Amino acid sequence: MKTLALVVIAGTLAWSTPALAADDSKVNAATHQVETGAKKIGEGKIGEGVGETAKGIGNTVVEGAKYTGEKLKESGKAAEPQAKTAWANARDGAVAFGHSVKNFFSRLFN
């Protein structure tokens, strides 16, 4: 039984470490649920602790994925103005090139 507790605690630490860096309240709450379950296992409440730890790990994964998705969406929106600026610059360059080609041929044949 102690081996099971050590395995669960090791798994808890492996899953909860990345979630702590996320600094999101839902992720932190799920991580706390994992810790509470691990403590119950350590206190000898194996069945209760394993169930809570498993739920906490699942919640940590779900909330961590949601938080990561939100951060990716935010970073995409932050890059959007620069992408529009790059497109505007490329378009302006193409227009300017077109005018210079037109002017070249207009001068050539006049």
Rosetta silent file (secondary structure, phi, psi, omega in degrees, C-alpha in Angstrom):
SEQUENCE: MKTLALVVIAGTLAWSTPALAADDSKVNAATHQVETGAKKIGEGKIGEGVGETAKGIGNTVVEGAKYTGEKLKESGKAAEPQAKTAWANARDGAVAFGHSVKNFFSRLFN
SCORE:     score description
SCORE:     0.000 S_00000001
   1 L     0.000  -37.521  179.277    0.000    0.000    0.000 S_00000001
   2 H   -66.704  -32.561  177.313    2.864    2.396    0.746 S_00000001
   3 H   -64.474  -41.870  177.540    4.289    1.701   -2.708 S_00000001
   4 H   -60.974  -42.662  179.498    0.957    2.699   -4.257 S_00000001
   5 H   -62.328  -41.541  179.043    0.993    5.904   -2.224 S_00000001
   6 H   -65.963  -38.919  178.675    4.510    6.725   -3.420 S_00000001
   7 H   -65.027  -43.372 -179.836    3.558    6.062   -7.041 S_00000001
   8 H   -65.498  -41.884  179.464    0.488    8.283   -6.752 S_00000001
   9 H   -65.863  -41.578  177.982    2.470   11.058   -5.065 S_00000001
  10 H   -63.175  -42.616  176.803    5.203   10.857   -7.720 S_00000001
  11 H   -63.690  -37.546  178.204    2.557   11.020  -10.451 S_00000001
  12 H   -61.443  -46.850 -179.403    0.941   13.935   -8.684 S_00000001
  13 H   -64.668  -38.279  179.639    4.167   15.880   -8.636 S_00000001
  14 H   -64.954  -40.386 -178.605    4.831   15.122  -12.291 S_00000001
  15 H   -78.760  -34.310 -172.555    1.379   16.354  -13.351 S_00000001
  16 H   -84.602  -21.031 -177.806    1.117   19.325  -11.021 S_00000001
  17 H   -60.882  -50.293  178.054    4.512   20.940  -11.640 S_00000001
  18 H   -63.502  -32.803 -177.838    3.695   22.359  -15.105 S_00000001
  19 H   -68.083  -33.408  179.699    0.276   23.461  -13.875 S_00000001
  20 H   -64.532  -32.652 -179.975    1.757   25.544  -11.069 S_00000001
  21 H   -71.149  -18.834 -177.084    3.692   27.612  -13.588 S_00000001
  22 H   -68.647  -28.369  178.438    0.433   28.465  -15.395 S_00000001
  23 L    55.437   50.904  177.978   -0.651   30.780  -12.532 S_00000001
  24 L  -124.393  139.182 -174.039   -4.342   30.343  -13.177 S_00000001
  25 H   -63.447  -38.819 -179.722   -6.857   29.964  -10.358 S_00000001
  26 H   -69.671  -37.111  177.450   -8.681   26.955  -11.867 S_00000001
  27 H   -66.748  -43.007  179.420   -5.407   25.160  -12.554 S_00000001
  28 H   -64.080  -38.154  178.225   -4.215   25.931   -9.033 S_00000001
  29 H   -64.669  -40.942  178.753   -7.493   24.647   -7.563 S_00000001
  30 H   -65.823  -39.268  178.097   -7.145   21.382   -9.498 S_00000001
  31 H   -64.337  -38.748  177.700   -3.548   21.052   -8.335 S_00000001
  32 H   -63.411  -36.646  177.840   -4.681   21.599   -4.754 S_00000001
  33 H   -62.873  -38.503  177.284   -7.196   18.779   -5.236 S_00000001
  34 H   -63.827  -46.312 -179.287   -4.319   16.484   -6.249 S_00000001
  35 H   -61.873  -41.791  179.406   -2.324   17.488   -3.180 S_00000001
  36 H   -62.194  -43.497  177.835   -5.303   16.912   -0.881 S_00000001
  37 H   -62.912  -40.770  179.154   -5.836   13.443   -2.342 S_00000001
  38 H   -64.890  -38.140  177.908   -2.150   12.598   -1.927 S_00000001
  39 H   -64.387  -39.359  178.801   -2.267   13.698    1.716 S_00000001
  40 H   -63.434  -37.758  176.854   -5.270   11.460    2.323 S_00000001
  41 H   -62.893  -43.021  178.695   -3.321    8.545    0.860 S_00000001
  42 H   -63.461  -28.424  179.183   -0.472    9.367    3.232 S_00000001
  43 L   -84.084   -1.317  178.210   -2.922    9.393    6.154 S_00000001
  44 L    96.838    0.016  178.345   -4.070    5.875    5.282 S_00000001
  45 L   -90.999   68.262 -170.479   -7.329    6.878    3.572 S_00000001
  46 H   -59.550  -55.461 -176.142   -6.279    5.048    0.419 S_00000001
  47 H   -58.694  -46.605 -179.480   -9.636    4.674   -1.376 S_00000001
  48 H   -66.307  -43.268 -177.489  -10.710    8.238   -0.702 S_00000001
  49 H   -68.288  -40.504 -179.644   -7.284    9.678   -1.517 S_00000001
  50 H   -64.649  -42.614  179.467   -6.795    7.762   -4.776 S_00000001
  51 H   -62.494  -46.185 -179.528  -10.196    8.886   -6.055 S_00000001
  52 H   -67.783  -38.439  178.135   -9.584   12.529   -5.213 S_00000001
  53 H   -63.712  -43.580  179.311   -6.052   12.410   -6.616 S_00000001
  54 H   -62.790  -44.028  177.555   -7.288   10.901   -9.888 S_00000001
  55 H   -62.752  -41.142  179.729  -10.010   13.543  -10.207 S_00000001
  56 H   -63.479  -40.775  178.310   -7.465   16.240   -9.403 S_00000001
  57 H   -63.959  -44.804  177.847   -5.058   14.980  -12.065 S_00000001
  58 H   -60.744  -45.785  178.911   -7.870   14.935  -14.628 S_00000001
  59 H   -63.863  -37.566  179.057   -8.986   18.431  -13.647 S_00000001
  60 H   -63.796  -42.470  178.853   -5.399   19.677  -13.783 S_00000001
  61 H   -64.013  -46.447 -177.783   -4.983   18.334  -17.313 S_00000001
  62 H   -64.069  -51.056 -177.697   -8.303   19.815  -18.480 S_00000001
  63 H   -66.826  -36.042  177.008   -7.817   23.224  -16.882 S_00000001
  64 H   -63.704  -39.892  178.109   -4.180   23.349  -17.973 S_00000001
  65 H   -66.545  -41.509  177.906   -5.207   22.677  -21.573 S_00000001
  66 H   -61.548  -46.244 -178.346   -7.892   25.370  -21.425 S_00000001
  67 H   -63.412  -41.792  178.356   -5.440   27.874  -19.973 S_00000001
  68 H   -62.949  -41.302  177.174   -2.813   27.021  -22.596 S_00000001
  69 H   -60.874  -41.600  178.322   -5.412   27.469  -25.338 S_00000001
  70 H   -63.671  -41.839 -179.767   -6.337   30.888  -23.967 S_00000001
  71 H   -65.774  -39.536  177.660   -2.682   31.924  -23.865 S_00000001
  72 H   -64.877  -39.768  178.296   -2.133   30.750  -27.454 S_00000001
  73 H   -63.728  -42.865  178.177   -5.214   32.677  -28.560 S_00000001
  74 H   -61.953  -42.641 -178.881   -3.927   35.811  -26.791 S_00000001
  75 H   -67.894  -34.007  176.108   -0.510   35.488  -28.407 S_00000001
  76 H   -65.143  -40.758  178.268   -2.129   35.063  -31.824 S_00000001
  77 H   -67.888  -34.619  179.056   -4.139   38.249  -31.296 S_00000001
  78 H   -67.394  -32.999 -179.366   -1.004   40.081  -30.160 S_00000001
  79 H   -82.920  -14.801 -175.512    0.785   39.074  -33.370 S_00000001
  80 H   -58.705  -47.625  179.643   -2.175   40.018  -35.573 S_00000001
  81 H   -59.694  -37.747  178.404   -1.372   43.757  -35.964 S_00000001
  82 H   -67.062  -36.432  178.549    2.193   42.948  -37.017 S_00000001
  83 H   -65.711  -41.355  177.994    0.898   40.434  -39.562 S_00000001
  84 H   -64.900  -39.122  178.983   -1.439   43.053  -41.006 S_00000001
  85 H   -64.385  -42.491  178.816    1.416   45.535  -41.131 S_00000001
  86 H   -62.969  -42.240  178.804    3.624   43.041  -42.951 S_00000001
  87 H   -64.605  -42.662  179.553    0.840   42.359  -45.467 S_00000001
  88 H   -61.662  -40.969  178.178    0.255   46.099  -45.962 S_00000001
  89 H   -64.140  -42.620  179.403    3.975   46.604  -46.576 S_00000001
  90 H   -64.714  -43.067  178.771    4.090   43.781  -49.127 S_00000001
  91 H   -62.434  -46.079  179.343    1.006   45.128  -50.890 S_00000001
  92 H   -61.682  -39.110  177.706    2.430   48.677  -50.955 S_00000001
  93 H   -64.341  -40.819  178.735    5.700   47.348  -52.361 S_00000001
  94 H   -65.976  -40.708  178.449    3.871   45.462  -55.113 S_00000001
  95 H   -63.897  -44.758  179.662    1.830   48.563  -56.000 S_00000001
  96 H   -62.544  -40.653  177.649    4.961   50.717  -56.102 S_00000001
  97 H   -62.623  -43.649  178.493    6.702   48.154  -58.318 S_00000001
  98 H   -59.873  -42.174  178.422    3.709   48.121  -60.663 S_00000001
  99 H   -64.563  -41.270 -179.044    3.785   51.940  -60.937 S_00000001
 100 H   -68.191  -36.650  176.225    7.482   51.970  -61.706 S_00000001
 101 H   -64.776  -44.366  179.054    7.062   49.308  -64.430 S_00000001
 102 H   -60.631  -45.783  179.572    4.162   51.305  -65.913 S_00000001
 103 H   -63.597  -38.518  179.629    6.220   54.524  -65.799 S_00000001
 104 H   -60.047  -50.137 -178.821    9.200   52.772  -67.391 S_00000001
 105 H   -70.461  -32.579  176.395    7.180   51.580  -70.373 S_00000001
 106 H   -63.656  -42.897  179.240    5.318   54.888  -70.638 S_00000001
 107 H   -70.175  -34.927 -178.542    8.637   56.760  -70.886 S_00000001
 108 H   -64.256  -40.499 -175.837   10.083   54.164  -73.252 S_00000001
 109 L   -96.457    4.553  177.733    7.331   54.547  -75.805 S_00000001
 110 L  -104.713    0.000    0.000    6.869   58.312  -75.516 S_00000001
